[in-house]
Amino acid sequence: MTAIIVPCYNEATRLPVAEFEAYWQARPDVRFCFVDDGSTDPTRPLLERLQVRYPQQVEALILPQNRGKAGAVRAGMLHMASVSSVLYLGFLDADLATPLSAIGDLETRIAAEPTLELVMGSRIKFLGTDIQRNPFRHYAGRVIATLISNILQLGVYDTQCGAKLFRREVVPGLFSESFLSPWLFDVELLARLIRQHGREGLVGRVAEMPLRQWVEKDDSRIQVSYYFKLWYELYRISRAYK
């Protein structure tokens, strides 16, 4: 079984429930853990209703206080890692910028290569793909991605894509520590893997997989002002994992 963590903060009016329901009909073997991250709107009752309606496929994990995306994902991953029937654990953003169909692609890739511990979705635009990004966010993201690659000393293209899938057995070790950054925890995950295996040891353990579709949503939770703050967070990460 595959378990997917979906961090939710004030998602009551934008969670694409119909898309999730259609997917649950087609893929009853995928379980979703929606993590309510201290929402102040009716997200919690919405998730609890979904759990009652789809008890085999939906679990609502309610956090009493907001922990940020990193904290919500961490709580959900550790919660579902205790389920022995789960083979793969991953996470997606609640707005489904990455469509649910990508789960099958990630599963196929990780299942085909037994040494892989992590498959990362990557938003690479080329012929045959449908990658729709805001131009400013795209170009700013490329600058940030280059800096991240240099900090990690790793040829990674897109750490910040919100679609990742892990083998369950590696999750407790990777997520046991709290994260320094609420949004750049993906960078910390790679830093932790480097700490465990060394950079050369990641060959065959981590892979990026181009997504077939990714559509940026207008109501992204990341504000433009955060791009100024993230430089300090990258500095803290580089110091902590040096």
ROTI-971682 format. One record per residue (C-alpha): residue number from 0; residue in one letter; x, y, z. Coordinates in pm, 1 decimal. Layout:
BEGIN
     n   res         px         py         pz
   NUM     A          X          Y          Z
...
REM end
This chain:
BEGIN
     n   res         px         py         pz
     0     M        0.0        0.0        0.0
     1     T      106.1      357.9      -64.8
     2     A       30.2      636.4      182.3
     3     I       27.2     1001.0       76.9
     4     I       51.7     1287.1      324.1
     5     V     -139.7     1605.0      235.9
     6     P      -59.8     1903.2      462.4
     7     C     -360.2     2131.7      501.0
     8     Y     -384.1     2483.0      640.6
     9     N     -712.4     2669.8      585.0
    10     E     -802.3     2454.6      284.6
    11     A    -1179.5     2438.1      340.7
    12     T    -1267.6     2637.3       28.9
    13     R     -989.5     2525.9     -203.5
    14     L     -936.7     2153.9     -137.9
    15     P    -1033.2     1982.1     -468.7
    16     V    -1250.6     1720.2     -300.5
    17     A    -1408.5     1594.7     -624.2
    18     E    -1065.4     1512.3     -769.0
    19     F     -970.2     1318.3     -457.7
    20     E    -1301.1     1129.3     -457.3
    21     A    -1260.3     1028.1     -821.8
    22     Y     -908.3      905.6     -746.2
    23     W    -1022.6      699.8     -446.7
    24     Q    -1269.1      521.0     -671.6
    25     A     -991.8      434.2     -917.0
    26     R     -714.5      362.4     -662.8
    27     P     -858.3      215.5     -342.0
    28     D     -510.1       84.7     -255.6
    29     V     -373.1      435.2     -188.9
    30     R     -436.8      579.7      156.4
    31     F     -431.7      953.5      225.0
    32     C     -340.8     1117.9      554.0
    33     F     -467.5     1476.8      555.9
    34     V     -286.6     1674.8      823.5
    35     D     -482.7     1972.4      953.8
    36     D     -209.0     2215.4     1055.7
    37     G     -398.5     2417.3     1314.3
    38     S     -641.5     2564.6     1062.3
    39     T     -863.2     2854.8     1167.8
    40     D    -1132.9     2783.4      906.1
    41     P    -1359.8     2473.9      869.0
    42     T    -1078.0     2252.7      732.9
    43     R    -1090.7     2021.3     1033.0
    44     P    -1461.8     1927.7     1004.3
    45     L    -1419.9     1887.1      627.7
    46     L    -1136.9     1637.8      674.7
    47     E    -1324.0     1455.5      950.9
    48     R    -1625.7     1417.1      721.8
    49     L    -1404.3     1273.0      449.6
    50     Q    -1260.1     1025.5      697.9
    51     V    -1607.8      909.7      798.6
    52     R    -1715.5      879.7      434.4
    53     Y    -1397.6      700.9      317.5
    54     P    -1260.8      523.0      626.3
    55     Q    -1038.5      285.3      428.4
    56     Q     -867.6      556.6      229.0
    57     V     -871.3      870.9      441.4
    58     E     -720.3      952.6      776.9
    59     A     -747.8     1298.3      931.3
    60     L     -456.3     1387.1     1157.2
    61     I     -541.8     1700.9     1356.4
    62     L     -260.8     1917.5     1491.6
    63     P     -372.0     2152.7     1771.8
    64     Q     -131.9     2428.4     1665.7
    65     N       16.2     2543.9     1337.3
    66     R      359.5     2390.1     1275.4
    67     G      417.1     2504.7      917.6
    68     K      436.6     2277.1      617.0
    69     A      752.9     2104.1      736.8
    70     G      599.9     2020.2     1073.6
    71     A      273.5     1900.9      919.7
    72     V      447.1     1676.7      667.4
    73     R      677.8     1539.5      936.7
    74     A      384.5     1457.7     1167.1
    75     G      197.9     1278.9      888.4
    76     M      501.1     1084.4      766.5
    77     L      590.3      958.9     1114.1
    78     H      225.0      874.4     1184.0
    79     M      183.1      663.1      870.2
    80     A      531.4      505.4      891.2
    81     S      401.0      298.6     1182.5
    82     V      152.9      119.8      953.3
    83     S      321.9     -207.9      857.1
    84     S      116.2     -258.1      540.2
    85     V      253.6       63.2      387.9
    86     L      532.5        8.5      135.4
    87     Y      578.8      364.5       12.9
    88     L      520.4      698.1      180.6
    89     G      504.5     1031.9        6.9
    90     F      352.7     1376.8        9.9
    91     L      165.6     1608.2     -225.5
    92     D       40.3     1965.2     -192.2
    93     A     -327.8     2006.9     -112.6
    94     D     -395.3     2224.0     -419.0
    95     L     -294.4     1934.3     -648.1
    96     A      -58.6     2143.2     -855.9
    97     T       91.9     1799.5     -904.7
    98     P     -200.5     1585.2    -1023.4
    99     L     -290.2     1265.5     -843.0
   100     S     -195.0     1064.8    -1152.1
   101     A      169.2     1138.1    -1067.5
   102     I      146.4      898.3     -772.7
   103     G      138.0      602.5    -1010.5
   104     D      439.3      734.2    -1200.4
   105     L      638.0      773.0     -878.3
   106     E      535.5      423.2     -764.9
   107     T      640.3      270.7    -1095.4
   108     R      982.8      434.7    -1076.5
   109     I     1063.5      339.1     -718.0
   110     A      931.2      -15.9     -757.6
   111     A     1146.3      -71.6    -1068.2
   112     E     1470.6       11.0     -885.4
   113     P     1500.3     -174.5     -551.5
   114     T     1790.7       41.2     -431.7
   115     L     1594.2      366.9     -459.9
   116     E     1496.5      520.6     -127.0
   117     L     1349.1      844.1     -263.6
   118     V     1197.8      953.4     -594.3
   119     M     1149.5     1327.8     -638.0
   120     G      911.6     1484.2     -885.8
   121     S     1082.4     1747.6    -1098.7
   122     R      917.7     2034.2    -1288.3
   123     I     1118.5     2023.3    -1610.1
   124     K      942.2     2175.8    -1908.5
   125     F     1004.7     2010.0    -2243.6
   126     L      799.7     1885.7    -2537.8
   127     G      537.7     1637.7    -2425.3
   128     T      495.9     1780.1    -2075.4
   129     D      248.8     2032.2    -1934.5
   130     I      442.3     2242.6    -1683.7
   131     Q      271.9     2575.9    -1613.4
   132     R      460.6     2814.5    -1383.3
   133     N      443.7     3184.8    -1308.7
   134     P      742.8     3338.9    -1495.2
   135     F      871.0     3528.1    -1189.6
   136     R      848.3     3222.1     -967.0
   137     H     1011.6     3009.4    -1235.5
   138     Y     1316.0     3232.7    -1284.2
   139     A     1350.5     3310.1     -914.2
   140     G     1320.6     2938.1     -850.9
   141     R     1601.5     2860.8    -1093.7
   142     V     1833.6     3100.5     -910.5
   143     I     1740.2     2943.4     -577.5
   144     A     1772.3     2590.5     -718.6
   145     T     2123.5     2667.6     -842.8
   146     L     2220.4     2796.2     -498.5
   147     I     2071.6     2487.2     -333.4
   148     S     2261.7     2262.1     -571.9
   149     N     2583.4     2444.8     -481.4
   150     I     2513.8     2425.6     -107.4
   151     L     2445.2     2051.8     -126.6
   152     Q     2722.2     2001.3     -383.4
   153     L     2472.4     1780.9     -560.1
   154     G     2345.3     1796.8     -916.7
   155     V     1979.7     1831.5     -821.5
   156     Y     1743.0     2029.4    -1046.2
   157     D     1428.7     2081.4     -837.9
   158     T     1433.4     2016.7     -463.6
   159     Q     1116.4     2219.5     -402.0
   160     C      866.2     2025.7     -610.0
   161     G      598.6     1910.1     -366.7
   162     A      579.5     1551.8     -495.8
   163     K      805.5     1293.3     -335.0
   164     L      785.4      922.0     -259.4
   165     F      998.8      726.7       -8.7
   166     R     1038.5      365.5       89.9
   167     R      871.5      335.5      429.7
   168     E     1174.8      192.7      608.6
   169     V     1384.2      508.0      553.6
   170     V     1117.8      750.1      681.2
   171     P     1166.2      722.2     1061.4
   172     G     1535.7      806.5     1036.2
   173     L     1488.7     1094.7      792.6
   174     F     1198.7     1256.1      975.9
   175     S     1295.8     1193.4     1339.9
   176     E     1449.9     1541.4     1381.5
   177     S     1250.7     1862.5     1351.4
   178     F     1330.7     2079.3     1049.6
   179     L     1499.0     2418.5     1063.1
   180     S     1291.3     2566.7      781.0
   181     P      911.3     2549.9      737.2
   182     W      939.7     2552.4      355.1
   183     L     1292.4     2435.4      265.6
   184     F     1273.6     2106.8      453.4
   185     D     1317.8     1923.8      119.9
   186     V     1673.6     2058.3      116.5
   187     E     1723.9     1929.7      469.0
   188     L     1601.9     1584.2      367.6
   189     L     1870.4     1564.3      100.3
   190     A     2128.2     1696.6      348.1
   191     R     2030.1     1419.0      589.0
   192     L     2067.5     1157.7      317.6
   193     I     2411.8     1296.5      236.0
   194     R     2496.4     1277.6      606.2
   195     Q     2389.1      911.6      611.3
   196     H     2539.8      787.8      286.6
   197     G     2778.6     1053.2      155.3
   198     R     2723.8     1226.2     -179.1
   199     E     2854.5      936.2     -385.3
   200     G     2634.2      704.1     -181.9
   201     L     2320.8      876.3     -312.5
   202     V     2378.0      731.5     -658.4
   203     G     2106.2      469.9     -697.8
   204     R     1933.4      580.1     -376.2
   205     V     1778.9      911.0     -489.7
   206     A     1639.0      998.7     -831.9
   207     E     1455.7     1290.9     -987.7
   208     M     1167.2     1206.8    -1218.7
   209     P     1025.3     1470.0    -1459.0
   210     L      654.2     1519.6    -1402.6
   211     R      418.8     1491.9    -1696.7
   212     Q      203.5     1774.5    -1557.9
   213     W      232.1     2050.5    -1298.6
   214     V        3.1     2352.8    -1292.5
   215     E       77.3     2641.2    -1056.4
   216     K     -222.5     2762.7     -858.1
   217     D     -293.8     3134.0     -822.6
   218     D     -348.0     3110.7     -446.0
   219     S       -8.6     2966.6     -356.7
   220     R       63.4     2973.4       17.0
   221     I      418.7     3101.8      -40.5
   222     Q      423.8     3480.7      -52.2
   223     V      665.4     3670.5     -276.0
   224     S      813.6     3832.7       35.4
   225     Y      933.8     3492.1      151.9
   226     Y     1193.7     3488.3     -126.0
   227     F     1388.2     3745.8       77.4
   228     K     1370.0     3543.0      397.9
   229     L     1471.7     3211.4      245.8
   230     W     1833.1     3325.0      195.2
   231     Y     1877.4     3328.4      571.4
   232     E     1711.4     2989.0      601.2
   233     L     1946.3     2847.3      337.6
   234     Y     2237.0     2991.1      533.5
   235     R     2114.9     2821.5      852.7
   236     I     2075.2     2490.0      669.6
   237     S     2422.0     2511.1      515.8
   238     R     2570.2     2577.7      861.6
   239     A     2374.9     2304.0     1036.3
   240     Y     2455.2     2031.5      783.8
   241     K     2808.0     2140.5      694.2
REM end
